[in-house]
């Protein structure tokens, strides 16, 4: 058993102190990163509670419940920044990356403390898989929000559509890595391959935002 709240507190204190010495985009990134870590903890609580109430196995919870909970909470954070701060599109992309990085960082910290870090190879594979997966899912969602806003199709259904795609991607990853063998290898490669596919779109979007 690990005390996730104590771990989170230990990690965030240096970041909170450092925010007194930075300004602008750096501070926004730190805030979004810390909120992403907090979202990871809250998601774990909600997913665990729903799995317990529904009498689902741990594996079924990770496939059917966790993706919906985690992607929804990440979207809520993204919309929080979007509505409250009204950032520029370029800043929104940066905030999305920070939320995803914070989320995956805390999740991986808890995983390593729970199961150990004896196998460097497996730890690195998990970092490249889970870490990239959370960043890719919310980055894709941010790019989708920018896209529908430019098309003047910004609506509830449009946002929910993007959220649904993020949930499906996340659930597919969890499903693939839940089984040993070739499917697990495909699951580990899925986030990296997806990142390579959306990188040109990301660069094109950032370039257009800078013009």
C-alpha positions in Angstrom: 0.0 0.0 0.0 1.2 3.5 -0.9 0.0 6.8 0.4 -0.6 8.6 -2.8 -1.7 11.8 -1.2 1.7 12.0 0.7 3.6 11.3 -2.5 1.7 14.0 -4.3 2.4 16.5 -1.6 6.1 15.7 -1.5 6.3 16.2 -5.3 4.3 19.4 -5.6 5.9 21.4 -2.8 9.1 22.2 -4.8 7.0 23.1 -7.8 4.8 25.4 -5.8 7.8 27.2 -4.3 9.4 27.6 -7.7 6.2 29.3 -9.0 7.1 32.4 -6.9 10.2 32.8 -9.0 8.8 32.4 -12.5 6.3 34.3 -14.6 4.2 34.1 -17.7 4.1 30.9 -19.8 6.4 29.0 -17.4 4.1 29.6 -14.5 1.1 28.5 -16.6 2.9 25.4 -17.5 3.7 24.6 -13.9 0.1 25.2 -12.8 -1.2 22.9 -15.5 1.4 20.3 -14.7 0.5 20.3 -11.0 -3.2 20.2 -11.8 -2.6 17.2 -14.1 -0.9 15.4 -11.2 -3.9 16.2 -9.0 -6.3 15.0 -11.7 -4.4 11.7 -11.8 -5.0 11.2 -8.1 -8.7 12.2 -8.3 -9.2 9.9 -11.3 -7.7 6.9 -9.4 -10.2 7.6 -6.5 -13.2 7.8 -8.8 -12.3 4.8 -11.0 -11.6 2.7 -7.9 -14.9 3.7 -6.3 -16.9 3.0 -9.5 -15.1 -0.3 -10.0 -15.8 -1.3 -6.4 -19.5 -0.3 -6.6 -20.0 -2.1 -9.9 -18.1 -5.2 -8.7 -15.8 -5.1 -11.7 -12.5 -6.7 -11.8 -9.4 -4.5 -11.8 -8.7 -5.4 -15.4 -12.3 -4.5 -16.5 -12.2 -1.3 -14.5 -9.0 -0.2 -16.3 -10.6 -1.0 -19.7 -14.1 0.3 -19.3 -14.1 2.8 -16.4 -10.7 4.4 -16.1 -10.5 5.8 -19.7 -13.9 7.6 -19.3 -13.0 9.0 -15.9 -9.5 10.1 -16.7 -10.2 11.7 -20.1 -13.2 13.5 -18.7 -11.3 15.0 -15.9 -8.4 16.0 -18.2 -11.0 17.7 -20.5 -12.5 19.5 -17.5 -9.1 20.9 -16.7 -8.6 22.0 -20.3 -12.0 23.7 -20.4 -11.2 25.3 -17.1 -8.2 27.1 -18.6 -10.1 27.7 -21.8 -13.1 29.4 -20.1 -11.4 31.1 -17.2 -8.2 32.4 -18.7 -9.2 32.4 -22.4 -5.7 31.6 -23.6 -4.5 31.9 -27.1 -4.5 28.7 -29.2 -0.8 28.3 -28.8 -1.0 28.6 -25.1 -3.9 26.1 -25.0 -1.7 23.5 -26.7 1.1 24.1 -24.2 -1.4 23.7 -21.3 -2.7 20.5 -22.7 0.8 19.1 -23.0 1.5 20.1 -19.4 -1.7 18.5 -18.1 -0.9 15.2 -19.9 2.7 15.2 -18.7 1.7 15.9 -15.1 -1.0 13.2 -15.2 1.3 10.5 -16.6 4.2 11.5 -14.3 2.3 11.0 -11.1 0.7 7.8 -12.4 4.1 6.4 -13.2 5.5 7.4 -9.8 2.7 5.6 -8.0 3.1 2.5 -10.3 6.8 2.3 -9.7 6.4 2.7 -5.9 3.7 0.0 -6.0 5.4 -2.6 -8.2 9.1 -1.7 -7.9 11.6 -0.5 -10.5 13.9 -3.5 -10.6 13.5 -3.9 -14.4 14.8 -0.7 -16.1 13.7 -2.0 -19.5 10.1 -2.4 -18.3 10.1 0.9 -16.5 11.3 2.7 -19.6 8.8 0.9 -21.8 6.0 2.0 -19.4 7.3 5.6 -19.3 7.4 5.8 -23.1 3.9 4.1 -23.4 1.8 5.5 -20.6 3.6 8.8 -20.5 3.2 9.4 -24.2 -0.4 8.0 -24.2 -1.7 10.7 -21.8 0.1 13.5 -23.5 -1.1 12.3 -27.0 -4.7 12.0 -25.9 -5.1 15.4 -24.4 -3.0 17.1 -27.1 -5.2 15.6 -29.7 -8.2 16.9 -27.8 -6.7 20.4 -27.7 -6.0 20.3 -31.4 -9.5 19.2 -32.0 -10.9 22.1 -30.0 -8.8 24.5 -32.0 -10.0 22.9 -35.2 -13.7 23.1 -34.5 -13.3 26.6 -33.2 -11.7 27.7 -36.5 -14.6 26.0 -38.4 -17.0 27.9 -36.2 -18.4 24.5 -35.1 -17.7 25.0 -31.4 -20.6 23.1 -29.7 -21.3 20.7 -27.0 -21.6 17.8 -29.5 -18.3 18.8 -31.1 -16.5 18.7 -27.7 -18.1 15.4 -26.7 -17.1 13.9 -30.0 -13.5 14.8 -29.4 -13.7 13.4 -25.8 -15.2 10.2 -27.1 -12.3 9.7 -29.5 -9.8 10.2 -26.6 -11.7 7.7 -24.5 -11.7 5.1 -27.2 -7.9 5.6 -27.8 -7.2 5.3 -24.1 -9.5 2.3 -23.7 -7.9 0.6 -26.7 -4.4 1.0 -25.2 -5.5 -0.4 -21.8 -7.2 -3.4 -23.6 -4.1 -4.2 -25.7 -1.6 -4.0 -22.8 -3.9 -6.1 -20.5 -3.0 -9.3 -22.5 0.6 -10.7 -22.7 2.2 -11.4 -26.0 1.9 -9.6 -29.4 -1.1 -7.5 -28.3 0.8 -6.0 -25.4 3.7 -5.1 -27.7 1.2 -3.4 -30.1 -0.3 -1.6 -27.2 3.0 -0.2 -26.0 3.8 0.9 -29.6 0.4 2.5 -30.1 1.0 5.8 -28.3 4.4 6.3 -30.0 3.0 5.6 -33.4 0.1 7.9 -32.8 2.5 10.6 -31.6 4.5 10.3 -34.8 1.3 10.6 -36.8 0.0 13.7 -35.1 3.4 15.4 -34.9 3.2 16.9 -38.4 -0.3 18.2 -37.6 1.0 19.7 -34.4 3.9 21.4 -36.1 1.6 22.8 -38.8 -0.8 24.0 -36.2 1.9 25.7 -34.2 3.4 27.3 -37.3 0.0 28.7 -38.3 -0.5 30.1 -34.7 2.8 31.9 -34.9 2.0 33.6 -38.1 
